[in-house]
Amino acid sequence: MTTLAPSRPPAIQIRAATRDDLDALVALEDAAFASDRAERRAIRHAIGSRSMTLLVALAEDDFGELVLVGAATLERRKGSRRARLSSIAVAPSRIGLGLGGRLLDAAEEDARAHDCTHLRLEVRADNAAGIRLYERRGYHRFAIKPGYYEDGMEAWRYEKALAEAG
């Protein structure tokens, strides 16, 4: 009789995106979102932008190769201490494994590293899992944007004050 070792969650690496990630990021957008997808050109811009950070999450596949399984995009404006999390994308095969929370942690860390004191975001009003994540992590809804998404869905706007880096 063969005994299987207990499965453990794969180790996740989070780092800044590079141009080599472009094809995988476009594929992730297509897999993760039914609409409101970032276009290839916008993703390429985010990778090289000084006012944006595009983080990628990598995990080993069954063959030991690192594959891109998530991403988070942050935007900053000169003269503002507020960063904006414009997107978190998780590969459908990795949903429910805590990857969104890991990306959110990394996004907050990046915002603090750029001297931002607050992080803002929008989330679809029908994205119950996203709303739960943000509210559990201390985000507070401060506005609603009717018709924000391509399909007419409203966005709920959230903000969190970030603790000082220490």
N, C-alpha and C positions, 0 to 999 in steps of 0.2 A: 504494500500500500504506500502510495506517495503522499507525503505531507507537504502542503504548500506553506511557505512562510507567510506570515501575516502581511498583507499589503500595507504599505505606508504611503502617505501622500508624497508626490514627487517634490523634490526641492525646487523652489522657484528662485530665479535670478531676475532682478529688476535693474535695468540700466537705461541710459539715454539711447534713443534710437539713432541708427546710422543710415546712410543711403543704402547700405546692403539689406536693410530691413524693409525697403519700400514695397516690394512685391508681396511680402507676407502681411504687411500692414493693410494694403489694398484688399487682399483676400479676407483678412479679419473683419474689415468694415462690411464687406459683402455678406459674410457669414453671421455677423452679430446684429446687423440692423436691417429692418425691412424697408426703411426709408430714411431720409435725412442723413445719408452717408457722406462722409468726407470724400472728395474726389482726389484722384492721384496727385494732381497738381498741388492741392491744398496740403496733402500729407508731405509731399516733397518740400514745400515751403516751411512747414512746421519743423521738419528735421533740421533745417539750416538756420532757422530764425533765432535772433538774439533775444527776442521778446516772448519766445515760446519755449516750452520744454515738452518733448514727446518722449514719454517713458514706455519701455516695452517690458513685458514679463515673459520669461523663457522657462520652459520645462523640458525634461528629457522625454523623448517618445519611447516606444517599445524597443527601439534599436540603439538607444543611448545617444541619439542625436538631439541637440537643442532645437526646439521649435517655438515659435512665437505663439503665445496663448492668450495674451492680453495687452492692452495699451491704455495709457491715460495721457490726455493733452491738456496742458496748462497754458494760459495766456497772461501776460503782464503788460501794463501800460506804464510808460515813463511818467514818473511823478506820482504814481498811485501806490499805496501800500496794500491794495486788494488784488489778489490773483483770481483768475477765473478758471475753474475746471470745466473745460468745454466738452470733454468726452471721457468716458471710461467704456472700453469694449472688452468683453471676455468671450473667448471661443465657446460656442454652444456646448461642446463636449466637456468644458471645464466649469460650467455654471454649478454653483452650490458647493464649491470647494474652498471658498473663502478668498478667491483671487481678487474680487472686487474690493474687499477690505484691505488687502495687501497693496493694491494699486492706490487706493485712497490714502493709506499711510504714507506711501512714497511721494504722492502728490503734495500732501501737507508738508512733508520734510523739504521737498524742493521749494515750495512757496516760502517757507521760513528761511531757507538758504539764500533766497533772493530778497530778504528783508521785508517780506510781506507779513502783515499782521492779521489779515482776514482772507478766507477763501470762500468764493461764491460759486454757485452752480445752478443749472436748471435741470429739472428731471420731468419726464412725462408724467402727467397726473395719473396715468394708468400703470405706471411702473411700481407696483407695490413692493417688490424686493429692493429696488433702489431707494425708495422712500424710507423703508425700514432701516436700511444700512445707514443712510445719512442721519436720520433722527437718532439712531442708537449711538452714533459717533458725535453727537452734540451739535448738529446743524439745526438751525431754526428757520422755518419758512417765513419769509417776509413779503412775498408778493406772488401774484398769479399773472401769467401772461396768456390771455386767451388767443387761440389760433396760432400758437407759436410754431408748431410742427407742420410739415408738409401736408399731413392728413387732417389738419385742423385741430388736433389735440392741444389742450392747454399745457403750459409748462408751469411747474411750481418752482419758484426761486428760493434758494436756501443760502445761508451764510453761516460761517463759523469763525469765531475769533481764535486765532492760533496762539498757543502758548509760546512764550519766548524760547528760542533754542538755548539749550543749556547743557 
